[in-house]
Amino acid sequence: MTPPGSNLPRRYSTPGFHRLTKTAAHWVVKCLMRLDVQGLEHIPPHGAIVGVMNHLSAFDPLVMLAVIPVRPVTLFAAIEHRQDFIFGWALDRLGAIWIHRGEPSREALRLALNELAHGTTFGIAPEGTRSKTGALLEGKTGAAYLATRANAPIVPAVLWGTEQVKHNLRRFRRTLVHVRVSSPFRLPEGRADAEKLREYTELIMHRMAALLPPKYRGVYTDLT
């Protein structure tokens, strides 16, 4: 099955720019944080993947960019950050798909499927917005939709500690940030109705919750 949108040009930046951006992210993260990273070996070296992650802070994409292996990567990004100095410019060059917070539009999903058709790692926060409490919010169905339509494996990744970076920065302290990645899994390929997408989303969110300390699991505290 050829994923929808595969006849479109790729949005992803040149490999050289991606490596440069990754290096810059690495040094920024190193200055602001101390990292505890486990599970990077679960990330496939080649081919499209849907990377799902929780969202605690504007620093989350920077951390993930710094730690994941070098490979084509892009993501959905909130439109309000497009005018951010350097950050917005860099995301543009990485081929970020700009969306309003909440459910991505049909056009945004079409562009994301195109990226997956070209073998890109596509990052998405299923919660659809930043959690103000630090705990997981109810997941939206965008990640399940992309994974089923593109027949791409899902790689769950979570982090915690980034919500403390700004607070600690004012006190000239580096923040301990934890990153956990688990093994890929697949959902059934093809079109899924709303009920199935919700079922798949619950599975995705529980896989993420299982990687988090209990206080960060939010509405997915019950893992039974």
CORHU-V839519 format. One record per residue. RES is the residue in one small letter. OMEGA is omega in whole degrees, 0 to 359 (none if undefined). D_LAST is the distance of its C-alpha to the last C-alpha in whole Angstrom. Layout:
BEGIN
((RES;OMEGA;D_LAST) (RES;OMEGA;D_LAST))
END
This chain:
BEGIN
((m;177;34) (t;182;36) (p;179;34) (p;175;36) (g;185;38) (s;177;39) (n;180;42) (l;176;42) (p;180;43) (r;180;41) (r;187;40) (y;181;39) (s;178;42) (t;179;44) (p;181;42) (g;179;45) (f;179;44) (h;178;40) (r;178;41) (l;180;43) (t;179;40) (k;178;38) (t;179;40) (a;178;41) (a;180;37) (h;183;37) (w;176;40) (v;180;39) (v;181;35) (k;180;37) (c;187;39) (l;191;37) (m;167;34) (r;188;33) (l;171;30) (d;188;27) (v;177;26) (q;171;24) (g;181;23) (l;180;26) (e;180;27) (h;183;24) (i;180;26) (p;183;28) (p;184;32) (h;174;33) (g;182;32) (a;170;30) (i;171;27) (v;179;25) (g;180;24) (v;183;21) (m;172;21) (n;186;20) (h;182;23) (l;190;25) (s;174;28) (a;179;31) (f;185;31) (d;180;28) (p;180;30) (l;179;33) (v;181;30) (m;178;29) (l;182;32) (a;189;33) (v;185;31) (i;179;30) (p;180;32) (v;178;36) (r;179;35) (p;182;36) (v;170;33) (t;189;33) (l;165;31) (f;178;31) (a;181;32) (a;187;33) (i;182;37) (e;179;38) (h;184;38) (r;180;40) (q;179;43) (d;179;42) (f;180;44) (i;184;43) (f;179;40) (g;179;40) (w;181;43) (a;179;41) (l;176;38) (d;182;41) (r;178;42) (l;178;39) (g;180;38) (a;177;36) (i;187;35) (w;182;36) (i;168;34) (h;183;34) (r;184;30) (g;182;28) (e;174;28) (p;178;30) (s;176;33) (r;179;34) (e;179;36) (a;178;34) (l;178;32) (r;179;35) (l;179;36) (a;177;32) (l;176;32) (n;178;36) (e;180;35) (l;178;32) (a;179;35) (h;176;37) (g;181;34) (t;165;33) (t;181;30) (f;181;29) (g;180;27) (i;174;25) (a;185;23) (p;179;21) (e;177;21) (g;179;24) (t;180;26) (r;177;26) (s;180;23) (k;181;25) (t;185;23) (g;182;22) (a;181;18) (l;172;16) (l;177;18) (e;182;17) (g;174;18) (k;194;21) (t;184;21) (g;181;24) (a;179;22) (a;178;21) (y;181;24) (l;183;26) (a;181;24) (t;181;25) (r;182;28) (a;185;29) (n;182;27) (a;177;26) (p;176;23) (i;176;21) (v;178;21) (p;176;18) (a;178;20) (v;173;19) (l;174;22) (w;185;22) (g;181;26) (t;179;28) (e;180;28) (q;187;30) (v;182;32) (k;179;35) (h;182;35) (n;180;36) (l;178;38) (r;179;40) (r;178;40) (f;178;41) (r;171;38) (r;185;36) (t;174;32) (l;180;30) (v;181;27) (h;176;24) (v;177;23) (r;179;21) (v;178;21) (s;188;18) (s;180;19) (p;170;20) (f;183;19) (r;170;20) (l;178;20) (p;182;22) (e;172;26) (g;180;28) (r;178;28) (a;179;25) (d;185;25) (a;181;23) (e;179;21) (k;179;20) (l;177;20) (r;178;18) (e;179;15) (y;180;16) (t;176;16) (e;178;12) (l;179;12) (i;184;14) (m;177;13) (h;175;9) (r;178;11) (m;182;14) (a;181;11) (a;179;10) (l;187;14) (l;169;15) (p;185;15) (p;185;13) (k;179;16) (y;186;16) (r;174;13) (g;183;14) (v;179;13) (y;179;10) (t;180;9) (d;183;6) (l;181;4) (t;none;0))
END
